[in-house]
């Protein structure tokens, strides 16, 4: 199977939203286990087999994942919509592969919150905020409280190894891939994916990642070794405050942080 990457090195923009403004949300102890094996988040490829649009596909799949938690789906999250947003957020010109250069996650998220992620019959606008990628408790809070964590990772060549059926290793782990190529983080390139659930918090406990239209298992130590950035997204058009998302001051602070950033980046 063909799989593209497309997440450029992590960057920081002055005044970008940070989830630390959600004081109650960020300071809590995350659940020790998050089992969503009974829920289908409907991960889709969304063009990431032909283009380096993983940052756009990640947002589309975040919509699927968010809706799945409440038992519905969002219509119109198609390959065409993802590629259209990829063009909007990165400057990719349809059909011109010289412009297929991937995306910077914070710029892609800024584009989504400012100009929206357009589907066939609606345009959706996320609130978002960044988190310290070394704070695994914070990433677990994002996963459990904001439907999925939007991550940028540095994949190793060994991570991309395929068996004769074109399948990736059943589990990405730091000590089990060296026989399949260079295990150095970043030797393959950067990739955007979602963290959906986790079986525990120990280094060897498994997490579920949503990428390339499937669920990929990995260990927490793999996540820690590969991660370069982490963000949380919230879709108020799908779930009003007081529903899926933290209500009250935390929600207000995130909305205000987004508004302030957009005013400053206009």
C-alpha positions in Angstrom: 0.0 0.0 0.0 1.2 3.5 -0.8 1.4 5.8 2.3 2.6 9.4 2.2 3.8 11.6 5.0 3.6 15.4 4.9 4.0 16.9 8.4 6.7 19.5 8.3 8.9 20.2 11.3 7.1 21.6 14.3 7.0 25.4 14.5 5.6 27.9 17.0 3.7 31.1 16.1 3.6 34.1 18.4 0.4 34.1 20.4 -0.8 30.7 19.2 -3.5 29.1 21.5 -2.2 26.9 24.2 -4.3 24.4 26.2 -2.7 25.7 29.4 -5.4 28.4 29.4 -7.9 25.5 30.3 -6.5 25.4 33.8 -9.0 22.8 35.3 -8.8 20.6 32.2 -5.0 20.5 32.0 -4.3 20.1 35.7 -6.5 17.0 36.2 -5.2 13.5 36.3 -6.1 11.8 33.1 -7.9 8.4 33.1 -5.5 5.5 33.6 -7.2 3.6 30.8 -9.3 4.7 27.8 -11.0 1.8 26.0 -12.9 2.8 22.8 -12.5 -0.6 21.1 -16.4 -0.7 20.8 -16.5 2.6 18.9 -15.7 2.9 15.2 -13.9 6.3 14.6 -14.2 5.6 10.8 -10.6 6.6 9.9 -10.2 7.3 6.2 -7.2 7.7 3.9 -8.5 11.1 2.6 -5.8 11.4 -0.1 -2.8 10.6 2.0 -1.9 7.7 -0.3 -1.2 10.0 -3.2 -0.4 13.4 -1.5 1.4 14.6 1.6 -1.8 15.9 3.0 -1.7 14.1 6.4 -2.3 17.4 8.2 -5.5 17.9 6.3 -6.5 14.2 6.6 -5.9 14.4 10.3 -8.5 17.2 10.7 -11.0 15.3 8.6 -10.5 12.2 10.7 -10.8 14.2 13.8 -14.3 15.1 12.7 -15.1 11.5 12.2 -13.7 10.6 15.6 -15.6 13.4 17.4 -18.9 12.4 15.9 -18.4 8.7 16.5 -18.2 9.4 20.3 -21.8 10.6 20.1 -23.1 7.9 17.8 -23.2 9.8 14.5 -21.0 10.7 11.6 -20.3 13.9 9.7 -21.3 13.8 6.1 -19.0 15.1 3.4 -15.6 14.3 4.9 -14.3 13.1 1.6 -11.0 12.9 -0.2 -12.0 15.9 -2.3 -12.8 17.9 0.8 -9.5 17.0 2.4 -7.5 17.9 -0.7 -9.4 21.2 -1.0 -8.5 22.0 2.5 -4.9 20.9 1.9 -4.7 23.4 -0.9 -6.3 26.1 1.3 -4.0 25.6 4.3 -0.6 24.9 2.6 -0.7 26.4 -0.9 -0.8 23.1 -2.7 -2.0 23.6 -6.3 -4.2 20.8 -7.5 -2.3 18.6 -10.0 1.0 20.4 -9.5 3.1 17.9 -7.5 5.9 20.4 -7.1 3.6 22.2 -4.6 2.9 19.0 -2.6 5.2 20.0 0.2 3.2 19.0 3.3 2.0 21.3 6.0 3.1 22.9 9.3 0.5 21.8 11.8 0.0 25.2 13.6 -0.5 26.9 10.2 -3.0 24.2 9.1 -4.9 24.5 12.4 -4.9 28.3 12.0 -6.3 28.0 8.5 -9.1 25.7 9.8 -10.1 28.0 12.7 -9.9 31.2 10.5 -11.3 30.0 7.1 -12.9 26.7 8.1 -12.8 23.1 6.9 -15.3 23.1 4.1 -17.5 20.1 3.4 -20.2 19.7 0.8 -23.0 21.3 2.8 -21.3 23.0 5.7 -18.1 24.6 6.9 -16.8 23.7 10.3 -14.4 25.8 12.5 -12.4 24.3 15.3 -11.1 25.9 18.4 -7.7 24.5 19.1 -4.7 24.7 21.4 -1.2 23.3 21.7 0.2 21.2 24.5 3.7 20.3 25.7 4.6 17.1 23.6 6.5 15.7 26.6 3.5 15.9 28.9 1.9 12.5 28.3 -0.7 13.1 31.0 -1.8 16.2 29.1 -1.9 14.2 25.8 -4.1 11.7 27.6 -6.4 14.5 28.8 -6.7 15.7 25.2 -7.5 12.2 24.0 -10.1 11.6 26.7 -11.6 15.1 26.8 -11.4 16.4 23.2 -12.1 13.1 21.3 -8.5 12.6 20.0 -5.1 14.2 20.2 -3.8 15.7 16.9 -0.1 14.8 16.9 3.0 15.5 14.8 5.5 12.6 14.9 8.9 11.9 13.4 8.6 8.4 11.8 11.6 6.1 11.4 12.2 4.2 8.2 11.6 1.0 10.3 8.1 2.2 11.1 7.3 2.2 7.4 8.2 -1.5 6.9 5.5 -3.5 5.2 5.0 -7.3 5.1 4.2 -9.1 1.8 0.6 -8.1 2.1 1.5 -4.4 2.4 0.7 -4.2 6.1 2.6 -2.2 8.6 4.1 -3.8 11.8 1.1 -4.8 14.1 2.7 -2.7 16.9 5.1 0.3 16.6 7.6 -0.1 19.3 11.1 1.3 19.9 12.9 -2.1 20.5 11.2 -4.3 17.9 11.7 -2.5 14.5 15.5 -2.4 14.1 15.5 -5.4 11.8 13.2 -3.6 9.4 15.4 -0.5 8.7 16.7 2.6 10.3 15.0 3.1 13.7 16.1 6.7 14.0 13.1 9.0 14.6 12.7 11.3 11.6 14.7 9.0 9.2 11.4 8.6 7.2 10.0 12.0 7.8 7.2 13.8 9.7 3.6 12.6 9.9 0.4 13.8 11.3 -1.9 11.3 13.1 -4.5 11.0 15.8 -4.2 9.3 19.2 -7.6 7.7 19.8 -7.3 5.5 23.0 -4.9 3.7 25.3 -4.8 0.5 27.4 -2.8 2.0 30.2 -0.1 4.5 31.0 3.1 2.3 31.3 5.8 2.5 28.7 4.8 -0.8 27.1 1.0 -0.3 27.3 -0.6 0.1 23.9 -2.2 3.1 22.3 -4.4 3.2 19.2 -3.4 5.7 16.5 -5.6 6.7 13.6 -3.6 7.0 10.4 -3.8 6.0 6.7 -7.4 4.9 7.0 -6.8 2.4 9.8 -6.1 1.9 13.5 -2.4 1.4 14.2 -1.2 0.1 17.6 1.9 1.6 19.3 3.5 1.6 22.7 3.7 4.8 24.9 7.5 4.6 24.7 7.2 4.7 20.9 5.0 7.8 21.1 7.4 9.5 23.5 10.3 8.8 21.2 8.6 10.0 18.0 6.4 12.9 19.1 7.4 16.4 18.1 4.1 18.3 18.8 0.6 17.8 20.2 -2.6 19.8 19.8 -6.2 19.5 20.9 -9.2 20.4 18.7 -12.8 21.1 19.7 -15.8 21.5 17.4 -18.5 23.6 19.0 -20.7 23.2 15.9 -20.9 19.4 16.6 -21.1 19.5 20.4 -22.0 22.6 22.3 -20.2 23.5 25.6 -21.6 21.4 28.4 -21.8 18.4 26.2 -18.7 16.5 25.0 -16.3 19.3 25.9 -15.3 20.9 29.2 -17.8 23.6 30.1 -17.5 27.0 31.9 -14.3 28.9 32.4 -12.1 26.3 30.6 -14.2 26.5 27.4 -14.4 30.3 27.5 -10.7 30.6 27.9 -10.0 28.4 24.9 -12.5 30.4 22.7 -10.9 33.7 23.8 -7.4 32.4 23.2 -8.4 31.5 19.6 -10.1 34.8 19.0 -7.1 36.7 20.3 -4.7 34.7 18.1 -6.8 35.2 15.0 -6.9 38.9 15.6 -3.2 39.1 16.0 -2.4 36.9 12.9 -4.8 38.7 10.6 
